[in-house]
Amino acid sequence: FARNERVICLFDTEFGPMAQILVGATIVGSIETVWAGTITPPREGIIKRWTWPAGENDGSVALLKGQEMGRFKLGSTVINLFAPGKVNLVEQLESLSVTKIGQPLAVSTETFVTPDAEPAPLPAEEIEAEHDASPLVDDKKDQV
């Protein structure tokens, strides 16, 4: 990686201080080929070379015109930090799970609203605007 951009936001919330760290890749984090999978950039500054047999030999790589041969894998991450003991992660949140806009990630360990109270719904215009601004990425890993 040449460099990642970071933005750190600090918030005072009803459950104490919270930090949100946004990490965005400014160049390609790694490259994936259909025959070798992910190729991670070397950290030592050493150029690595891989060679596969040509033609119809065992282990050769053959692609049809227009067939996918690989992809750039960019990345971005959001890291949320909360004051100790102030929130619990929701049970549905698991490693590598997909999250959607408006989906709760954590709940307060303290009660701030009455049990009958319902959260205000997010306006449809906001949901559509956010979806249009950040479409889902199809990583095509499961395709053969």
N, C-alpha and C positions, 0 to 999 in steps of 0.2 A: 504494500500500500504506500502510496506517496504521502497521503495525509488524509485525515478525517476531520471534518468540521464538527465542532461541538457548540451547543448553546445550552447554558445552564440557567434555569429559571427557578427562583426561590419564591415560595408562597407561604403566607400565614393563613392557615385554614382553621375551621372550627375544631379540628382534631389535632391542632398543633402545626409546627412547621413542616413543609413538604418541599422537596427539590425534584425538579423534572429535568433530566439531562437528555437532550436530543443529539443524536450522533448520526451524521450523514456522510456516506462515502463520497469523496469528490472524484475518485477515479475507480477503475475496476478493482474489486477486491480479489476476484479469482476468475478463472476461465474454466468452462466445462466443455469437454468434447463428448460426442456420443460413444466413442470407443474407449476412452480412458477415464471418464468421469471428471471430477473436479481436479484441476491442476492449481495448486496453491503457489503463489509467487514465492520464490526463495527469499529468505530473510538475510542470508549471508552475502548477498550481492553477487553470487556466482551464477553464471548462465548454465542452465541444464538443458541437455538435448536428449530427446527420445526418438528412436527410429523404429518403424514398423516395416515388415517385408512388403514389397510391391507385388503387383499382379495377383494371381490366385493362390499364392503360397499360404500355408497355415499362419494365422495371426495377421494376415493382411487386412487393410481397411478399404472397403469399396463403398462408394456413395453414389446414389442416383442423382441426376441433374436436379437441382432445386431442393434436395433432401437436406434436412438440418444436419449440420456437422458440429455445432457447438453453440455456446452462448456466453455472454458476459454476465457475471453475477455481481450485481451491485447490491448494496445493502444499506439499511437504515435501522436505527434502534431507538427506542424511547425507554429510559430508565427512570422509574419513580422511587423516591426514597421518602419514607415517613418516619415520624418520631416513634421511638420504641414503645410498643404496647398500646398504640393508639388506633391501629387498624388491623383487621384480619383479611387475608386474601379470600376471595369467594371460592367456594368448593369446586366450582366448574372450571376454574383456571388451572390448566395443566401445562407442563412443558411442551413447547411447540404447538400449542393450540391456537386456533385462529380467533382473533378478537375483532369485534365490529364496533362502529361508532355508537356511542350511547350505552354500551354494555358495561355493567359494573365490574370493576377489577378488585375492589376491596370494600369492606364495610367498617364503620366505626365500632370500636369496642364500647362506646358510650351511647346512651339513648338520647337523641336530640329532638325526635318527633314523636307524636302519639302513635300507637299501633295502628289506628284507623287511617292515618294519613297515607296518601298515595303520592309518589313522585310526579311532578309535572311532566307531561309527555313532551318530547323534543318535536318542534314543528317540522312537518314534512319537507318544507322548503330548505331547512337547515340540513336535513339528512340527505336530500338530493344534491345540494350544493357541495357537501363534503364528499359524497360518492363521486361526483363528477370531477372534483379536484384531485382525488386520489383513488383511481380505479384499482380494483384487485389485480394482482399479478398472477398469471398462470405459469407456474414454473415447469410444467410438462414433464416432471420427473417420472410419473407413473405411466407415460406412454411408451410403447415399444417401437 
